Amino acid sequence: MAAPSGASSSARLVLLSLLGFCVALSRQESSSSTDSCGAAKLAVASLVPFDTAGFRCAANWKQQDFVLRYKNTGPSEWSFVLSAPDKGSYVAVGFSGKGAMVGSSAVAGWASNGRGTVKQYYLGGKSPDEVAPNRGLLKLVRNKSAVVSRSGRLYLAFQLSTDYPQPYLIYAVGPDGNLPPSSTLQLPMHQSMASRAFNYTSGMSSSAGAGDGTFPAERKHGLLAMMGWGVLMPIGMITARYFRQLDPCWFYSHLAIQVSGYAIGIAAVVLGFRLNEDGLRNVGVHKALGIGILAMASLQTLSGSLGTCAWSGLGSAARPAWINSMLICLELRSDRFIWSC
């Protein structure tokens, strides 16, 4: 009679530990920064050469804590303010038609000795020699660009003369403590970059995959979650429910499918915590649903492994519950399972 109680206690302990780990990861990912879209007003609004009231905001690159504010401020006029941590390097945002860095034009800015510099660059290639300063296809509005360093953050503000900006944004940040020389203005090789497909109307963005030939991480997360939770786990349960006449093959098939689905689902959850929020809405709800699905799948898997022998009356109370869960019924006796060791 002690076996079910021990199995249940171990299952609760494992679930609580798993949930605590997920909550800790979530809090780490959502740690606050000195600038966010929740701020009522831009911290350096008085230092920007245009009115920033009513700007839309998107946290497009969470890995580097980039925050983009933008607005269609007039006929054929768009205003942007990019905020990023000031690490003694340049920050840049490019505009591309296909999501590729090569062939796009970018606005880069940095601050040195209390003085800000804003320049346009044409990204003719991937090496620093192919990035030409004071060239590009963007029409910057004269005297409407500025860089401000305040409270550990760098604010790059500029206006573009265009009916509608190109649909892909290319973000880049230079190496820490390495600024472009004043003589050549050549940008050092970026330490990190990202391409985002951006909808200026909705403020939604996603990783660009078409332009650089990569498979977006968001799609990997969705595909893994669909295969693990939506395909393999239900197939495993259907196998146990409707194919018991194929004894003992149904059990081994059920076990293999359930374990595979659970492992793929875990991979989807881990990848999900590593994704950028990219300005998406209801991310907290999505995370909560994911954690809930993980908890229920864990409970289902543990109840199947821990409860098989306890419920059939053939379990060993002397073994720790965790060992019992790993040594799942590899022998068959009649139509009931017993521990094989």
Secondary structure, DSSP 8 states (H G I E B T S, - for coil): -HHHHHHHHHHHHHHHHHHHHHHHHHHHHT---SS-TT-SS-TTGGGSSS--TT-EEEEEEGGGTEEEEEEEEETTEEEEEEEEE-SSS-EEEEEESSS-STT-EEEEEEEETTEEEEEEEEE-SSSGGGEEET--S--B-TT--EEEEETTEEEEEEEEE-SS--SEEEEEE--TT----TTT------SEEEEEEE-TTT--EEE--TTTT---HHHHHHHHHIIIIIIIHHHHHHHHHH-TTSTTHHHHHHHHHHHHHHHHHHHHHHHHHHS--TT-SSHHHHHHHHHHHHHHHHHHHHHHHHHHHHHHT---TTS-HHHHHHS---EEETTEEE---
